[in-house]
Amino acid sequence: MEDGSVGTLPTKQDEEFRPFIRRLPEFKFWHSATRAVAIAFVCSWFSVFDVPVFWPVLVMYWFMLFVLTSTLSNPHFTFFCLVFSSPLLLTPAALSQQSARASLQF
C-alpha cells in the first residue's frame, strides 16, 4: 500500500473471493411487497372480498405470531448477547452486566 500498489482482499488458501450473496435480492423484495400492497388495495374496492372477521380471532392470531417469533429469535439474541430494550432491563445493575458482556465479546 505504501509503495503505491493496490491492495487485495484477503483470501483463504488462495481461493477466489466470493462476496456475500443474498438469497432474496432487495429489488425483488420491494417489487413483491409493492405488488402485494397494490393487489390488496384493488381488492378492497370490491364487496366480494369484504369478509367479516371476529376480532378476538385476530388478537389471538397476533399473539401466537408474537410468541412464535420471540421463541425462535431468543436463541439468536442470547448467542450474540443482545437484550431487548425494556424499562426493566435499564437498571444500573443490568446496564453494568451488559457492558461487561460487550467488553468480553470483543
C-alpha positions, 0 to 999 in steps of 0.5 A: 500500500505504501509503495503505491500498489493496490491492495487485495482482499484477503483470501483463504488458501488462495481461493477466489473471493466470493462476496456475500450473496443474498438469497432474496435480492432487495429489488425483488423484495420491494417489487413483491411487497409493492405488488402485494400492497397494490393487489390488496388495495384493488381488492378492497374496492370490491364487496366480494372480498369484504369478509367479516372477521371476529376480532378476538380471532385476530388478537389471538392470531397476533399473539401466537405470531408474537410468541412464535417469533420471540421463541425462535429469535431468543436463541439468536439474541442470547448467542450474540448477547443482545437484550431487548430494550425494556424499562426493566432491563435499564437498571444500573445493575443490568446496564453494568452486566451488559457492558461487561458482556460487550467488553468480553465479546470483543 
